[in-house]
């Protein structure tokens, strides 16, 4: 249930932005969960967060 709630919150936060911006990155990085290596992945690829599925995310 916790994982489901975290993924739902992630989706809601992302939906506030139409594309990848410094503001949306700030929102994700300050959320109440941890995505391993997410910051590095985001900075290196610059892909749209909204298009990522996070099917294999390891929430701790």
Secondary structure, DSSP 8 states (H G I E B T S, - for coil): -HHHHHHHHHHHHHHT-SS--HHHHHHHHTSSS-BTTHHHHHHHH---GGG---TT--B-
